[in-house]
């Protein structure tokens, strides 16, 4: 709601208030996350595993996976991972033979 009022209104005071509020909210969210994870770790029996699970949870982003959907090598189209692997192997084997 505050964002919409700030966006639609060109009053400098409102924009400053909005930015200040965003900073406060971001700080609260970070501190709350830290407190939550400290509690989870302290209650855990296997602290190292819990820490690594937290790191994975915080850093893993499934949208960053780079899966090759289609590969064209020497006019051969590879649509799946097996064909892609075979085409890459053939390409590099033939390249090594041509050197």
ChimeraX commands (.cxc) that place a marker at each C-alpha (Angstrom):
marker #1 position 0.00,0.00,0.00 radius 0.5
marker #1 position 2.79,2.38,0.94 radius 0.5
marker #1 position 4.63,1.57,-2.29 radius 0.5
marker #1 position 1.56,2.40,-4.39 radius 0.5
marker #1 position 1.05,5.72,-2.64 radius 0.5
marker #1 position 4.71,6.60,-3.13 radius 0.5
marker #1 position 4.70,5.50,-6.75 radius 0.5
marker #1 position 1.61,7.49,-7.65 radius 0.5
marker #1 position 2.64,10.55,-5.68 radius 0.5
marker #1 position 5.67,12.74,-6.51 radius 0.5
marker #1 position 6.05,14.12,-3.01 radius 0.5
marker #1 position 9.70,13.96,-1.93 radius 0.5
marker #1 position 8.81,13.46,1.75 radius 0.5
marker #1 position 6.78,10.35,0.93 radius 0.5
marker #1 position 9.63,8.87,-1.09 radius 0.5
marker #1 position 12.11,9.48,1.73 radius 0.5
marker #1 position 9.70,7.93,4.22 radius 0.5
marker #1 position 9.25,4.92,1.94 radius 0.5
marker #1 position 13.01,4.42,1.51 radius 0.5
marker #1 position 13.54,4.73,5.27 radius 0.5
marker #1 position 10.75,2.24,5.94 radius 0.5
marker #1 position 12.26,-0.21,3.41 radius 0.5
marker #1 position 15.66,-0.03,5.12 radius 0.5
marker #1 position 14.09,-0.67,8.51 radius 0.5
marker #1 position 12.05,-3.58,7.16 radius 0.5
marker #1 position 15.10,-5.12,5.46 radius 0.5
marker #1 position 17.09,-4.88,8.69 radius 0.5
marker #1 position 14.29,-6.51,10.69 radius 0.5
marker #1 position 13.97,-9.33,8.16 radius 0.5
marker #1 position 17.74,-10.00,8.23 radius 0.5
marker #1 position 17.88,-9.98,12.03 radius 0.5
marker #1 position 14.84,-12.24,12.29 radius 0.5
marker #1 position 16.36,-14.69,9.82 radius 0.5
marker #1 position 19.60,-14.76,11.83 radius 0.5
marker #1 position 17.73,-15.37,15.09 radius 0.5
marker #1 position 15.66,-18.12,13.49 radius 0.5
marker #1 position 18.70,-19.94,12.12 radius 0.5
marker #1 position 20.57,-19.58,15.42 radius 0.5
marker #1 position 17.65,-21.26,17.15 radius 0.5
marker #1 position 17.46,-24.02,14.55 radius 0.5
marker #1 position 21.20,-24.69,14.90 radius 0.5
marker #1 position 21.12,-24.63,18.69 radius 0.5
marker #1 position 18.27,-27.19,18.80 radius 0.5
marker #1 position 19.91,-29.44,16.24 radius 0.5
marker #1 position 21.68,-32.66,17.22 radius 0.5
marker #1 position 23.90,-32.59,14.12 radius 0.5
marker #1 position 24.94,-28.96,13.92 radius 0.5
marker #1 position 27.24,-29.27,10.90 radius 0.5
marker #1 position 24.58,-30.95,8.80 radius 0.5
marker #1 position 22.05,-28.32,9.86 radius 0.5
marker #1 position 24.44,-25.52,8.96 radius 0.5
marker #1 position 25.07,-27.01,5.50 radius 0.5
marker #1 position 21.33,-27.46,4.97 radius 0.5
marker #1 position 20.79,-23.80,5.83 radius 0.5
marker #1 position 23.56,-22.73,3.46 radius 0.5
marker #1 position 22.05,-24.83,0.69 radius 0.5
marker #1 position 18.57,-23.47,1.38 radius 0.5
marker #1 position 19.78,-19.86,1.30 radius 0.5
marker #1 position 22.02,-20.15,-1.76 radius 0.5
marker #1 position 20.26,-22.69,-3.98 radius 0.5
marker #1 position 18.35,-21.12,-6.83 radius 0.5
marker #1 position 16.74,-23.62,-9.22 radius 0.5
marker #1 position 16.19,-20.94,-11.86 radius 0.5
marker #1 position 19.96,-20.69,-12.37 radius 0.5
marker #1 position 20.25,-24.21,-13.75 radius 0.5
marker #1 position 21.68,-24.08,-17.24 radius 0.5
marker #1 position 20.30,-27.07,-19.07 radius 0.5
marker #1 position 21.13,-27.26,-22.75 radius 0.5
marker #1 position 17.90,-27.96,-24.60 radius 0.5
marker #1 position 19.29,-28.23,-28.11 radius 0.5
marker #1 position 22.78,-28.56,-29.54 radius 0.5
marker #1 position 23.79,-28.39,-33.19 radius 0.5
marker #1 position 27.20,-29.79,-34.13 radius 0.5
marker #1 position 28.12,-30.36,-37.79 radius 0.5
marker #1 position 24.44,-30.22,-38.79 radius 0.5
marker #1 position 23.53,-32.94,-36.25 radius 0.5
marker #1 position 20.87,-31.94,-33.77 radius 0.5
marker #1 position 21.07,-33.30,-30.22 radius 0.5
marker #1 position 17.83,-32.93,-28.25 radius 0.5
marker #1 position 18.51,-34.83,-25.04 radius 0.5
marker #1 position 21.45,-35.20,-22.66 radius 0.5
marker #1 position 22.62,-38.55,-24.01 radius 0.5
marker #1 position 22.68,-37.34,-27.60 radius 0.5
marker #1 position 24.31,-34.09,-26.51 radius 0.5
marker #1 position 27.05,-35.99,-24.69 radius 0.5
marker #1 position 27.63,-38.27,-27.66 radius 0.5
marker #1 position 27.80,-35.36,-30.09 radius 0.5
marker #1 position 30.26,-33.50,-27.86 radius 0.5
marker #1 position 32.43,-36.63,-27.53 radius 0.5
marker #1 position 32.43,-37.14,-31.30 radius 0.5
marker #1 position 33.24,-33.49,-31.92 radius 0.5
marker #1 position 36.22,-33.43,-29.56 radius 0.5
marker #1 position 37.51,-36.82,-30.74 radius 0.5
marker #1 position 37.38,-35.66,-34.36 radius 0.5
marker #1 position 38.97,-32.34,-33.46 radius 0.5
marker #1 position 41.85,-34.11,-31.72 radius 0.5
marker #1 position 42.38,-36.36,-34.77 radius 0.5
marker #1 position 42.46,-33.35,-37.12 radius 0.5
marker #1 position 45.21,-31.57,-35.15 radius 0.5
marker link #1:1,2 radius 0.2
marker link #1:2,3 radius 0.2
marker link #1:3,4 radius 0.2
marker link #1:4,5 radius 0.2
marker link #1:5,6 radius 0.2
marker link #1:6,7 radius 0.2
marker link #1:7,8 radius 0.2
marker link #1:8,9 radius 0.2
marker link #1:9,10 radius 0.2
marker link #1:10,11 radius 0.2
marker link #1:11,12 radius 0.2
marker link #1:12,13 radius 0.2
marker link #1:13,14 radius 0.2
marker link #1:14,15 radius 0.2
marker link #1:15,16 radius 0.2
marker link #1:16,17 radius 0.2
marker link #1:17,18 radius 0.2
marker link #1:18,19 radius 0.2
marker link #1:19,20 radius 0.2
marker link #1:20,21 radius 0.2
marker link #1:21,22 radius 0.2
marker link #1:22,23 radius 0.2
marker link #1:23,24 radius 0.2
marker link #1:24,25 radius 0.2
marker link #1:25,26 radius 0.2
marker link #1:26,27 radius 0.2
marker link #1:27,28 radius 0.2
marker link #1:28,29 radius 0.2
marker link #1:29,30 radius 0.2
marker link #1:30,31 radius 0.2
marker link #1:31,32 radius 0.2
marker link #1:32,33 radius 0.2
marker link #1:33,34 radius 0.2
marker link #1:34,35 radius 0.2
marker link #1:35,36 radius 0.2
marker link #1:36,37 radius 0.2
marker link #1:37,38 radius 0.2
marker link #1:38,39 radius 0.2
marker link #1:39,40 radius 0.2
marker link #1:40,41 radius 0.2
marker link #1:41,42 radius 0.2
marker link #1:42,43 radius 0.2
marker link #1:43,44 radius 0.2
marker link #1:44,45 radius 0.2
marker link #1:45,46 radius 0.2
marker link #1:46,47 radius 0.2
marker link #1:47,48 radius 0.2
marker link #1:48,49 radius 0.2
marker link #1:49,50 radius 0.2
marker link #1:50,51 radius 0.2
marker link #1:51,52 radius 0.2
marker link #1:52,53 radius 0.2
marker link #1:53,54 radius 0.2
marker link #1:54,55 radius 0.2
marker link #1:55,56 radius 0.2
marker link #1:56,57 radius 0.2
marker link #1:57,58 radius 0.2
marker link #1:58,59 radius 0.2
marker link #1:59,60 radius 0.2
marker link #1:60,61 radius 0.2
marker link #1:61,62 radius 0.2
marker link #1:62,63 radius 0.2
marker link #1:63,64 radius 0.2
marker link #1:64,65 radius 0.2
marker link #1:65,66 radius 0.2
marker link #1:66,67 radius 0.2
marker link #1:67,68 radius 0.2
marker link #1:68,69 radius 0.2
marker link #1:69,70 radius 0.2
marker link #1:70,71 radius 0.2
marker link #1:71,72 radius 0.2
marker link #1:72,73 radius 0.2
marker link #1:73,74 radius 0.2
marker link #1:74,75 radius 0.2
marker link #1:75,76 radius 0.2
marker link #1:76,77 radius 0.2
marker link #1:77,78 radius 0.2
marker link #1:78,79 radius 0.2
marker link #1:79,80 radius 0.2
marker link #1:80,81 radius 0.2
marker link #1:81,82 radius 0.2
marker link #1:82,83 radius 0.2
marker link #1:83,84 radius 0.2
marker link #1:84,85 radius 0.2
marker link #1:85,86 radius 0.2
marker link #1:86,87 radius 0.2
marker link #1:87,88 radius 0.2
marker link #1:88,89 radius 0.2
marker link #1:89,90 radius 0.2
marker link #1:90,91 radius 0.2
marker link #1:91,92 radius 0.2
marker link #1:92,93 radius 0.2
marker link #1:93,94 radius 0.2
marker link #1:94,95 radius 0.2
marker link #1:95,96 radius 0.2
marker link #1:96,97 radius 0.2
marker link #1:97,98 radius 0.2
marker link #1:98,99 radius 0.2
view
